[in-house]
Amino acid sequence: MKFRRRAQQQEEHVSLPGMYRVGEPIRDTKAPEGPIEERWDKRRFSAKLVNPVNKRKLTVIVVGTGLAGGSAAATLGELGYKVKSFCYQDSPRRAHSIAAQGGINAAKNYRGDGDSVYRLFYDTVKGGDYRARESNVYRLAQVSVNIIDQAVAQGVPFAREYGGLLDTRSFGGTQVSRTFYARGQTGQQLLLGAYQALERQVAAGNVEVHTRHEMLELIVSGGRARGVVVRDMVTGEIETHLADAVVLASGGYGNVFYLSTNAKGCNTTAIWRAHKKGAHFGNPCYTQIHPTCIPQSGDHQSKLTLMSESLRNDGRVWVPKRKGDGRAPGDIPEDERDYYLERIYPAFGNLVPRDIASRAAKNVCDEGRGVGPGGLGVYLDFADAIRRMGREAVEKKYGNLFEMYERITGENPYEVPMRIYPAVHYTMGGLWVDYDLQSTIPGLFVVGEANFSDHGANRLGASALMQGLADGYFVLPTTIGDYLAGAGTFGPVEEGDVAEARKAVQDKIDKLLSVNGNRTADSYHRELGRIMWDYCGMERTEESLRKALERIPELREEFWNNVKVPGDPEGLNQALERAGRVADFFELAELMCIDALHRTESCGGHFRAESQDADGEALRDDENFAYVAAWEWTPEGPVLHKEELNYEYVKMTQRSYK
């Protein structure tokens, strides 16, 4: 009762004019009722169909060409729709999905180790700390089994056992082997499969691909999403493209922290501009801290490098038992090592979920037992695996990852342990969508990491590729048809709405170029990222979040008065691109901190230091916070709409991996 009273008082305390206000509750009206295993079939049958002749008359815009966007565009083209695909890279193959390493989950139970659709559903809900929708997660688990068949048919070279069967391994938060993989290049191979499917539709004339084009505004007409305004990043030309529906597959916003495992180009602009046009933003404070990254090497660094979670299958995580032990790892005997994950969580050991492994690493480093420069690192040691399996077997499973680590650090992980430390990796928040993956703007669908829908407060490893391909190949093509069946009633796109959207883009470009200050956008981004990591990173407190909410508006105001954007709007201008993205990151960062401040519980990747149990684990408050926070943008400040989460098939309990 004491904790619940504190949470209620906190809600009253922060709900002040100028911070946010609470609006009407929001509800997912598309999710079917009845037995959970029948809901997706029920929705597919009830969805209206579009006949093949009418499909040829309908246009769908897809923004993003990663696993979600590439698979969606390819499948919609295959179905007969006219598709326009946009990406800011010079090729769809350069989407950030190509960087995913470890694998993709599917409930195939090839190992016969007790896996099932229901177990994958349960593990995902539990791993997300009971802050995801049951219906969405169960559908994801159902569809997972089809994804592997689709990928194999495309020629994706998954690893195979000696007998020829597809091989699997384990990832954090599970006790079964359900992760299919292609060495440490799973994202690359899956993306190439989707890319081949996409290019087939390009050759068939069903899909147009527009590379080096960045979406800068959503066109809303008659209350519906009807197109996008994009900038040709080579010529600088502002273009308008209209459609009957728009799909955003633009990825996550982890680069708000500046240092993350994301590619430098990853940004929030597409979903943030849609948010400001009326699409609610779900759970922005939920960010994924990945425990297995190469530690930062210095202030000069502009991004971080991921080491696949799959390494925790065979690598053992440890630190010295004694504080400040500066000996080389090989000089520290076994009885003076603390294999802390195996000690604290014996049931799961090194394969606990990412949020738990990350906080545990932070805790031992805070105690002064970290290794490497600054004491911000822990060892990931393969000595036991090499003795058990032999170097050749380890190299076969992880060789490209070991090579990448050695190239970056100059250390050979076959001979000395890797050094790892947590880093920002993935975002569970994103635009709010219903069961059909449609946002609060009719006709605007959001897939993959750009939406909030399937992971709750923490994502289990190997689930990002699963969600992206499930959304693109199987879910969206069904649900968007239900919407497009009524396209004949949409009416024409009003010229005034198009002109207004173009003007908003041009005005922002002109404003950025006219400031002519003396600081680069990158310097502001780095400072913003430090604020977010220090005050809204692995651990948040009321005090730290209030500091962030004081500093971010000050820094944003300075940005708009002192940023230096050289060049002009015509032609290639990467400084202009970065400045526009940083401007959006400023606004998003403030909403993230407001969301984190209002949620006084701890759950998954959102750890409020004021809310922990006696063992230092995250302490949820299901009575007050068992809801999705869907934020509406208004000029007066954000409005919170709550979507209550009701669990019928999984009992909400405090997570335990011990």
Salt bridges, closest charged atoms under 4 A:
GLU11 OE2 - LYS642 NZ 3.91
ASP28 OD2 - ARG133 NH1 3.80
ASP41 OD1 - ARG44 NH2 2.43
GLU78 OE1 - ARG200 NH1 2.86
ASP90 OD1 - ARG94 NE 2.75
ASP115 OD1 - ARG178 NH2 2.72
ASP123 OD2 - ARG178 NH2 3.02
ASP129 OD1 - ARG620 NH1 2.84
ASP129 OD1 - ARG655 NE 3.39
ASP149 OD1 - LYS108 NZ 2.90
GLU161 OE2 - ARG111 NE 3.58
ASP167 OD1 - ARG111 NH2 3.08
GLU208 OE1 - HIS210 NE2 3.09
GLU214 OE2 - ARG581 NE 2.81
ASP232 OD2 - HIS213 NE2 3.71
GLU239 OE2 - HIS213 NE2 3.26
GLU239 OE1 - HIS241 NE2 2.93
ASP244 OD1 - ARG226 NH2 3.98
GLU309 OE1 - ARG312 NH2 3.40
GLU309 OE1 - ARG354 NE 2.29
ASP314 OD1 - ARG388 NH2 2.84
ASP314 OD2 - LYS397 NZ 3.03
ASP325 OD2 - ARG322 NH2 3.39
ASP325 OD2 - ARG327 NH2 2.80
GLU334 OE2 - ARG337 NH1 3.25
GLU336 OE1 - ARG327 NH2 2.48
ASP338 OD2 - ARG343 NH2 2.89
ASP338 OD2 - ARG369 NH1 2.99
GLU342 OE1 - ARG316 NH2 2.88
ASP355 OD2 - ARG359 NH1 3.84
ASP355 OD2 - ARG655 NH2 2.49
ASP366 OD2 - LYS362 NZ 2.74
GLU367 OE1 - ARG369 NH2 2.94
ASP381 OD2 - ARG337 NH1 3.44
ASP384 OD2 - ARG316 NH1 2.53
ASP384 OD1 - ARG387 NH2 2.21
GLU403 OE2 - ARG407 NH2 2.85
GLU411 OE2 - ARG419 NH2 3.36
ASP434 OD2 - LYS30 NZ 3.20
ASP436 OD2 - LYS30 NZ 3.57
ASP436 OD2 - ARG43 NH2 2.67
ASP482 OD2 - ARG43 NH2 3.06
ASP507 OD2 - LYS503 NZ 2.70
ASP522 OD2 - ARG578 NE 3.49
GLU527 OE1 - ARG519 NH2 3.08
GLU527 OE2 - ARG551 NH2 2.78
ASP534 OD1 - ARG530 NH1 3.11
GLU542 OE2 - HIS13 NE2 3.71
GLU542 OE2 - ARG546 NE 3.08
GLU543 OE2 - LYS547 NZ 3.75
GLU554 OE1 - ARG551 NH1 3.43
GLU558 OE2 - ARG519 NH1 3.18
GLU577 OE1 - ARG581 NH2 3.95
ASP584 OD2 - ARG273 NH2 3.00
ASP584 OD1 - LYS508 NZ 3.13
GLU587 OE1 - LYS276 NZ 3.16
GLU590 OE1 - ARG556 NH1 2.66
ASP595 OD1 - HIS598 ND1 3.27
GLU601 OE1 - ARG131 NH2 2.85
GLU601 OE2 - ARG599 NH1 2.90
GLU610 OE1 - ARG608 NE 3.04
ASP615 OD2 - LYS658 NZ 3.35
ASP622 OD1 - ARG131 NH2 2.87
ASP622 OD2 - ARG620 NH2 2.86
GLU623 OE1 - ARG4 NE 2.70
GLU632 OE1 - HIS641 NE2 2.76
GLU643 OE2 - ARG133 NE 2.82
GLU648 OE2 - ARG39 NH2 3.03
